[in-house]
Amino acid sequence: MDIEVLGAPRVTENGMAITAPTPESRHVLAVLAACPDRLVPARVLAEELTRHTPPEHARAALDTAVRRLRERFAEALGAGSVRTPETVLRTCPGGYLLDTGGGRCDVRVFEREAGAGYRAMGRGDFVQASARLRRALDLWTGPALDGIDAGTWLRGRTAALDADRLSVLGQWVEAELALGHHRELLLELAVLRAAGGPRPGGAYRAAVCRAEARVTALRAARPAPGLPLAGAPCR
């Protein structure tokens, strides 16, 4: 199973995208995908479903969502698969667990690349730091779990992921500045800003704009001969 949550959520089993048939099942899948291979309490899942259904019906809605998701996993797995819908979306004491079977999860790749970048920064290897931190940033296609009307628990999870993204952005900018890549950095920041779409606002877009302003100011203070001073303005 492959899982993407650094943007719009996407879960793929056996090469087939799992399309949740209802808002409730889509929400349950998003919550489980946010914590792959870890038990998510049924209480948390039921509370999240109050975004879609009255609280007194949330546990029943959870049972229905799990059943429908397992039907989708059964279609993806096909006959003869060692994995079954019940082992992929496992019932555990107190909750449910989405078993990736060792598949790829973009959050894990992000954490691995970010960790390597931070360690490189610590030893002063700015070339390696810049490369690994940029790989971590390139995994993102939008805000974490974009498009999900998150409840309290999931908002906390997505806020933590988005905060990690901002931290990586800041460290990548520092690595690029340490390498003297002022002009290149402005161009790359413009690419990252444009990738955020036309909507104004948002913490990540604001952070990119602040970084652009900082680099522009540094270049204005010590301009390189023959190079323009500023990138495209933020709007």
Sequence and secondary structure as in RCSB ss.txt:
>XXXX:A:sequence
MDIEVLGAPRVTENGMAITAPTPESRHVLAVLAACPDRLVPARVLAEELTRHTPPEHARAALDTAVRRLRERFAE
ALGAGSVRTPETVLRTCPGGYLLDTGGGRCDVRVFEREAGAGYRAMGRGDFVQASARLRRALDLWTGPALDGIDA
GTWLRGRTAALDADRLSVLGQWVEAELALGHHRELLLELAVLRAAGGPRPGGAYRAAVCRAEARVTALRAARPAP
GLPLAGAPCR
>XXXX:A:secstr
 EEE SSS EEEETTEE   SSHHHHHHHHHHHHSTTS EEHHHHHHHGGGTS GGGHHHHHHHHHHHHHHHHHH
HH TT SS HHHHEEEETTEEEE  TT  BHHHHHHHHHHHHHHHHHTT HHHHHHHHHHHHHT SSSTTTT   
 HHHHHHHHHHHHHHHHHHHHHHHHHHHTT HHHHHHHHHHHHHHT S    HHHHHHHHHHHHHHHHHHHS  T
T  S      
